[in-house]
C-alpha cells in the first residue's frame, strides 16, 4: 500500500490541492510505521514545493 500511495502522490504532485487530498487519504490507509516512511519520502521528494503542507498534514491528530 505504501508504494501505491507514493505512485498516486507522484502523479498528482503538479497540483497542491490534489496532493493534499491524496496525502490525507494515504494517511488513513497506512499503518503507523508506513506513515513515517511516507513522511520522510514526501519531505525528501516534495519538501521544496509542499514542505509546510506535508508537515501540517502529518501533524494533524485527526488523521493519526
Biopython code that builds the backbone (N, CA, C, O; Angstrom):
import numpy as np
from Bio.PDB.StructureBuilder import StructureBuilder

atoms = [
    (1, "UNK", "N", (0.822, -1.186, 0.000)),
    (1, "UNK", "CA", (0.000, 0.000, 0.000)),
    (1, "UNK", "C", (0.873, 1.260, 0.000)),
    (1, "UNK", "O", (0.511, 2.261, -0.617)),
    (2, "UNK", "N", (1.997, 1.217, 0.673)),
    (2, "UNK", "CA", (2.895, 2.371, 0.727)),
    (2, "UNK", "C", (3.367, 2.754, -0.678)),
    (2, "UNK", "O", (3.359, 3.931, -1.040)),
    (3, "UNK", "N", (3.771, 1.776, -1.453)),
    (3, "UNK", "CA", (4.246, 2.065, -2.809)),
    (3, "UNK", "C", (3.130, 2.617, -3.684)),
    (3, "UNK", "O", (3.366, 3.486, -4.523)),
    (4, "UNK", "N", (1.923, 2.118, -3.490)),
    (4, "UNK", "CA", (0.772, 2.632, -4.226)),
    (4, "UNK", "C", (0.546, 4.108, -3.890)),
    (4, "UNK", "O", (0.321, 4.927, -4.781)),
    (5, "UNK", "N", (0.608, 4.433, -2.617)),
    (5, "UNK", "CA", (0.418, 5.824, -2.183)),
    (5, "UNK", "C", (1.479, 6.734, -2.790)),
    (5, "UNK", "O", (1.177, 7.856, -3.198)),
    (6, "UNK", "N", (2.704, 6.262, -2.850)),
    (6, "UNK", "CA", (3.787, 7.053, -3.444)),
    (6, "UNK", "C", (3.512, 7.318, -4.923)),
    (6, "UNK", "O", (3.731, 8.425, -5.414)),
    (7, "UNK", "N", (3.030, 6.295, -5.627)),
    (7, "UNK", "CA", (2.728, 6.459, -7.056)),
    (7, "UNK", "C", (1.622, 7.475, -7.267)),
    (7, "UNK", "O", (1.707, 8.319, -8.159)),
    (8, "UNK", "N", (0.591, 7.394, -6.453)),
    (8, "UNK", "CA", (-0.526, 8.333, -6.576)),
    (8, "UNK", "C", (-0.048, 9.753, -6.297)),
    (8, "UNK", "O", (-0.361, 10.677, -7.047)),
    (9, "UNK", "N", (0.702, 9.923, -5.230)),
    (9, "UNK", "CA", (1.199, 11.256, -4.880)),
    (9, "UNK", "C", (2.106, 11.825, -5.974)),
    (9, "UNK", "O", (2.065, 13.021, -6.262)),
    (10, "UNK", "N", (2.906, 10.978, -6.568)),
    (10, "UNK", "CA", (3.778, 11.431, -7.652)),
    (10, "UNK", "C", (2.950, 11.912, -8.848)),
    (10, "UNK", "O", (3.306, 12.887, -9.509)),
    (11, "UNK", "N", (1.852, 11.222, -9.112)),
    (11, "UNK", "CA", (1.010, 11.584, -10.258)),
    (11, "UNK", "C", (0.233, 12.879, -10.045)),
    (11, "UNK", "O", (-0.092, 13.570, -11.011)),
    (12, "UNK", "N", (-0.065, 13.213, -8.799)),
    (12, "UNK", "CA", (-0.845, 14.431, -8.531)),
    (12, "UNK", "C", (0.024, 15.575, -7.989)),
    (12, "UNK", "O", (-0.501, 16.601, -7.558)),
    (13, "UNK", "N", (1.320, 15.404, -8.011)),
    (13, "UNK", "CA", (2.216, 16.392, -7.408)),
    (13, "UNK", "C", (2.201, 17.740, -8.125)),
    (13, "UNK", "O", (2.718, 18.723, -7.596)),
    (14, "UNK", "N", (1.625, 17.798, -9.304)),
    (14, "UNK", "CA", (1.552, 19.059, -10.042)),
    (14, "UNK", "C", (0.527, 20.020, -9.447)),
    (14, "UNK", "O", (0.548, 21.215, -9.743)),
    (15, "UNK", "N", (-0.377, 19.496, -8.603)),
    (15, "UNK", "CA", (-1.468, 20.308, -8.065)),
    (15, "UNK", "C", (-1.480, 20.209, -6.540)),
    (15, "UNK", "O", (-1.609, 19.117, -5.988)),
    (16, "UNK", "N", (-1.346, 21.334, -5.870)),
    (16, "UNK", "CA", (-1.257, 21.359, -4.403)),
    (16, "UNK", "C", (-2.505, 20.794, -3.729)),
    (16, "UNK", "O", (-2.402, 20.042, -2.760)),
    (17, "UNK", "N", (-3.683, 21.155, -4.240)),
    (17, "UNK", "CA", (-4.938, 20.698, -3.635)),
    (17, "UNK", "C", (-5.086, 19.180, -3.777)),
    (17, "UNK", "O", (-5.446, 18.492, -2.822)),
    (18, "UNK", "N", (-4.807, 18.671, -4.973)),
    (18, "UNK", "CA", (-4.882, 17.216, -5.184)),
    (18, "UNK", "C", (-3.852, 16.477, -4.328)),
    (18, "UNK", "O", (-4.139, 15.421, -3.763)),
    (19, "UNK", "N", (-2.657, 17.045, -4.245)),
    (19, "UNK", "CA", (-1.597, 16.427, -3.452)),
    (19, "UNK", "C", (-2.035, 16.305, -1.995)),
    (19, "UNK", "O", (-1.865, 15.251, -1.382)),
    (20, "UNK", "N", (-2.593, 17.366, -1.445)),
    (20, "UNK", "CA", (-3.033, 17.334, -0.054)),
    (20, "UNK", "C", (-4.174, 16.332, 0.138)),
    (20, "UNK", "O", (-4.191, 15.595, 1.123)),
    (21, "UNK", "N", (-5.108, 16.303, -0.784)),
    (21, "UNK", "CA", (-6.238, 15.380, -0.703)),
    (21, "UNK", "C", (-5.754, 13.924, -0.697)),
    (21, "UNK", "O", (-6.201, 13.115, 0.116)),
    (22, "UNK", "N", (-4.845, 13.608, -1.605)),
    (22, "UNK", "CA", (-4.331, 12.235, -1.692)),
    (22, "UNK", "C", (-3.431, 11.897, -0.501)),
    (22, "UNK", "O", (-3.391, 10.748, -0.063)),
    (23, "UNK", "N", (-2.722, 12.876, 0.013)),
    (23, "UNK", "CA", (-1.885, 12.643, 1.186)),
    (23, "UNK", "C", (-2.758, 12.294, 2.392)),
    (23, "UNK", "O", (-2.430, 11.383, 3.153)),
    (24, "UNK", "N", (-3.856, 13.008, 2.565)),
    (24, "UNK", "CA", (-4.779, 12.716, 3.662)),
    (24, "UNK", "C", (-5.362, 11.309, 3.526)),
    (24, "UNK", "O", (-5.470, 10.579, 4.512)),
    (25, "UNK", "N", (-5.730, 10.937, 2.318)),
    (25, "UNK", "CA", (-6.259, 9.589, 2.085)),
    (25, "UNK", "C", (-5.202, 8.536, 2.414)),
    (25, "UNK", "O", (-5.500, 7.507, 3.021)),
    (26, "UNK", "N", (-3.980, 8.806, 2.009)),
    (26, "UNK", "CA", (-2.890, 7.866, 2.263)),
    (26, "UNK", "C", (-2.695, 7.616, 3.751)),
    (26, "UNK", "O", (-2.460, 6.485, 4.175)),
    (27, "UNK", "N", (-2.794, 8.678, 4.535)),
    (27, "UNK", "CA", (-2.607, 8.529, 5.982)),
    (27, "UNK", "C", (-3.693, 7.661, 6.604)),
    (27, "UNK", "O", (-3.440, 6.967, 7.589)),
    (28, "UNK", "N", (-4.878, 7.693, 6.051)),
    (28, "UNK", "CA", (-5.964, 6.856, 6.572)),
    (28, "UNK", "C", (-5.742, 5.386, 6.250)),
    (28, "UNK", "O", (-6.150, 4.513, 7.016)),
    (29, "UNK", "N", (-5.100, 5.108, 5.125)),
    (29, "UNK", "CA", (-4.893, 3.730, 4.683)),
    (29, "UNK", "C", (-3.682, 3.061, 5.315)),
    (29, "UNK", "O", (-3.677, 1.846, 5.512)),
    (30, "UNK", "N", (-2.660, 3.840, 5.633)),
    (30, "UNK", "CA", (-1.381, 3.262, 6.047)),
    (30, "UNK", "C", (-1.293, 2.981, 7.546)),
    (30, "UNK", "O", (-1.960, 3.612, 8.366)),
    (31, "UNK", "N", (-0.448, 2.014, 7.863)),
    (31, "UNK", "CA", (-0.139, 1.709, 9.261)),
    (31, "UNK", "C", (0.835, 2.774, 9.768)),
    (31, "UNK", "O", (1.418, 3.521, 8.982)),
    (32, "UNK", "N", (1.001, 2.834, 11.077)),
    (32, "UNK", "CA", (1.838, 3.869, 11.707)),
    (32, "UNK", "C", (3.265, 3.848, 11.168)),
    (32, "UNK", "O", (3.811, 4.902, 10.842)),
    (33, "UNK", "N", (3.871, 2.683, 11.068)),
    (33, "UNK", "CA", (5.251, 2.589, 10.580)),
    (33, "UNK", "C", (5.361, 3.049, 9.129)),
    (33, "UNK", "O", (6.350, 3.672, 8.744)),
    (34, "UNK", "N", (4.357, 2.742, 8.337)),
    (34, "UNK", "CA", (4.357, 3.158, 6.935)),
    (34, "UNK", "C", (4.187, 4.667, 6.808)),
    (34, "UNK", "O", (4.736, 5.285, 5.895)),
    (35, "UNK", "N", (3.429, 5.256, 7.722)),
    (35, "UNK", "CA", (3.231, 6.706, 7.692)),
    (35, "UNK", "C", (4.550, 7.446, 7.858)),
    (35, "UNK", "O", (4.797, 8.443, 7.180)),
    (36, "UNK", "N", (5.385, 6.965, 8.747)),
    (36, "UNK", "CA", (6.678, 7.610, 8.972)),
    (36, "UNK", "C", (7.542, 7.515, 7.715)),
    (36, "UNK", "O", (8.224, 8.475, 7.353)),
    (37, "UNK", "N", (7.515, 6.375, 7.060)),
    (37, "UNK", "CA", (8.258, 6.219, 5.810)),
    (37, "UNK", "C", (7.728, 7.156, 4.737)),
    (37, "UNK", "O", (8.497, 7.754, 3.985)),
    (38, "UNK", "N", (6.409, 7.278, 4.671)),
    (38, "UNK", "CA", (5.800, 8.172, 3.686)),
    (38, "UNK", "C", (6.173, 9.621, 3.972)),
    (38, "UNK", "O", (6.445, 10.389, 3.050)),
    (39, "UNK", "N", (6.184, 9.991, 5.236)),
    (39, "UNK", "CA", (6.545, 11.359, 5.611)),
    (39, "UNK", "C", (7.968, 11.684, 5.154)),
    (39, "UNK", "O", (8.210, 12.742, 4.574)),
    (40, "UNK", "N", (8.892, 10.786, 5.413)),
    (40, "UNK", "CA", (10.287, 11.006, 5.014)),
    (40, "UNK", "C", (10.393, 11.112, 3.492)),
    (40, "UNK", "O", (11.100, 11.975, 2.970)),
    (41, "UNK", "N", (9.694, 10.238, 2.793)),
    (41, "UNK", "CA", (9.713, 10.244, 1.334)),
    (41, "UNK", "C", (9.139, 11.548, 0.791)),
    (41, "UNK", "O", (9.723, 12.169, -0.097)),
    (42, "UNK", "N", (7.995, 11.957, 1.327)),
    (42, "UNK", "CA", (7.349, 13.194, 0.878)),
    (42, "UNK", "C", (8.253, 14.403, 1.087)),
    (42, "UNK", "O", (8.399, 15.240, 0.196)),
    (43, "UNK", "N", (8.851, 14.485, 2.253)),
    (43, "UNK", "CA", (9.722, 15.626, 2.547)),
    (43, "UNK", "C", (10.953, 15.642, 1.648)),
    (43, "UNK", "O", (11.402, 16.701, 1.208)),
    (44, "UNK", "N", (11.490, 14.455, 1.382)),
    (44, "UNK", "CA", (12.672, 14.372, 0.530)),
    (44, "UNK", "C", (12.327, 14.750, -0.913)),
    (44, "UNK", "O", (13.063, 15.495, -1.559)),
    (45, "UNK", "N", (11.219, 14.237, -1.405)),
    (45, "UNK", "CA", (10.862, 14.423, -2.807)),
    (45, "UNK", "C", (10.120, 15.739, -3.081)),
    (45, "UNK", "O", (10.338, 16.371, -4.114)),
    (46, "UNK", "N", (9.251, 16.147, -2.161)),
    (46, "UNK", "CA", (8.394, 17.312, -2.406)),
    (46, "UNK", "C", (8.500, 18.392, -1.331)),
    (46, "UNK", "O", (7.690, 19.318, -1.298)),
    (47, "UNK", "N", (9.475, 18.276, -0.472)),
    (47, "UNK", "CA", (9.635, 19.236, 0.610)),
    (47, "UNK", "C", (9.836, 20.655, 0.142)),
    (47, "UNK", "O", (9.386, 21.596, 0.795)),
    (48, "UNK", "N", (10.513, 20.825, -0.991)),
    (48, "UNK", "CA", (10.740, 22.173, -1.502)),
    (48, "UNK", "C", (9.457, 22.812, -2.026)),
    (48, "UNK", "O", (9.313, 24.033, -1.980)),
    (49, "UNK", "N", (8.526, 22.000, -2.523)),
    (49, "UNK", "CA", (7.248, 22.512, -3.035)),
    (49, "UNK", "C", (6.184, 22.624, -1.951)),
    (49, "UNK", "O", (5.502, 23.641, -1.826)),
    (50, "UNK", "N", (6.059, 21.549, -1.171)),
    (50, "UNK", "CA", (4.929, 21.420, -0.246)),
    (50, "UNK", "C", (5.352, 21.119, 1.188)),
    (50, "UNK", "O", (4.611, 20.465, 1.922)),
    (51, "UNK", "N", (6.512, 21.575, 1.593)),
    (51, "UNK", "CA", (7.029, 21.263, 2.924)),
    (51, "UNK", "C", (6.063, 21.592, 4.056)),
    (51, "UNK", "O", (5.822, 20.761, 4.932)),
    (52, "UNK", "N", (5.513, 22.797, 4.039)),
    (52, "UNK", "CA", (4.576, 23.199, 5.092)),
    (52, "UNK", "C", (3.313, 22.349, 5.067)),
    (52, "UNK", "O", (2.819, 21.928, 6.113)),
    (53, "UNK", "N", (2.797, 22.100, 3.881)),
    (53, "UNK", "CA", (1.595, 21.283, 3.734)),
    (53, "UNK", "C", (1.829, 19.869, 4.264)),
    (53, "UNK", "O", (0.974, 19.319, 4.958)),
    (54, "UNK", "N", (2.967, 19.287, 3.946)),
    (54, "UNK", "CA", (3.299, 17.930, 4.389)),
    (54, "UNK", "C", (3.386, 17.876, 5.909)),
    (54, "UNK", "O", (2.785, 17.004, 6.537)),
    (55, "UNK", "N", (4.126, 18.799, 6.495)),
    (55, "UNK", "CA", (4.275, 18.807, 7.954)),
    (55, "UNK", "C", (2.953, 19.032, 8.659)),
    (55, "UNK", "O", (2.675, 18.395, 9.675)),
    (56, "UNK", "N", (2.142, 19.923, 8.135)),
    (56, "UNK", "CA", (0.832, 20.201, 8.720)),
    (56, "UNK", "C", (-0.075, 18.984, 8.651)),
    (56, "UNK", "O", (-0.757, 18.650, 9.620)),
    (57, "UNK", "N", (-0.079, 18.328, 7.505)),
    (57, "UNK", "CA", (-0.924, 17.145, 7.318)),
    (57, "UNK", "C", (-0.506, 16.021, 8.261)),
    (57, "UNK", "O", (-1.355, 15.372, 8.871)),
    (58, "UNK", "N", (0.782, 15.793, 8.380)),
    (58, "UNK", "CA", (1.260, 14.708, 9.243)),
    (58, "UNK", "C", (1.102, 15.026, 10.727)),
    (58, "UNK", "O", (1.036, 14.112, 11.549)),
    (59, "UNK", "N", (1.041, 16.295, 11.077)),
    (59, "UNK", "CA", (0.902, 16.649, 12.489)),
    (59, "UNK", "C", (-0.556, 16.722, 12.940)),
    (59, "UNK", "O", (-0.826, 16.929, 14.123)),
    (60, "UNK", "N", (-1.481, 16.557, 12.024)),
    (60, "UNK", "CA", (-2.909, 16.618, 12.337)),
    (60, "UNK", "C", (-3.330, 15.370, 13.110)),
    (60, "UNK", "O", (-3.343, 14.281, 12.536)),
    (61, "UNK", "N", (-3.674, 15.491, 14.391)),
    (61, "UNK", "CA", (-4.039, 14.320, 15.196)),
    (61, "UNK", "C", (-5.308, 13.615, 14.703)),
    (61, "UNK", "O", (-5.507, 12.438, 15.004)),
    (62, "UNK", "N", (-6.151, 14.298, 13.968)),
    (62, "UNK", "CA", (-7.393, 13.691, 13.463)),
    (62, "UNK", "C", (-7.078, 12.598, 12.431)),
    (62, "UNK", "O", (-7.892, 11.700, 12.215)),
    (63, "UNK", "N", (-5.909, 12.670, 11.798)),
    (63, "UNK", "CA", (-5.565, 11.689, 10.787)),
    (63, "UNK", "C", (-4.728, 10.557, 11.345)),
    (63, "UNK", "O", (-4.486, 9.576, 10.642)),
    (64, "UNK", "N", (-4.286, 10.660, 12.567)),
    (64, "UNK", "CA", (-3.402, 9.649, 13.153)),
    (64, "UNK", "C", (-4.165, 8.412, 13.556)),
    (64, "UNK", "O", (-3.573, 7.461, 14.066)),
]
sb = StructureBuilder()
sb.init_structure("model")
sb.init_model(0)
sb.init_chain("A")
sb.init_seg("    ")
for serial, (resi, resn, name, xyz) in enumerate(atoms, 1):
    if name == "N":
        sb.init_residue(resn, " ", resi, " ")
    sb.init_atom(name, np.array(xyz, "f"), 0.0, 1.0, " ", f" {name:<3s}", serial, name[0])
structure = sb.get_structure()
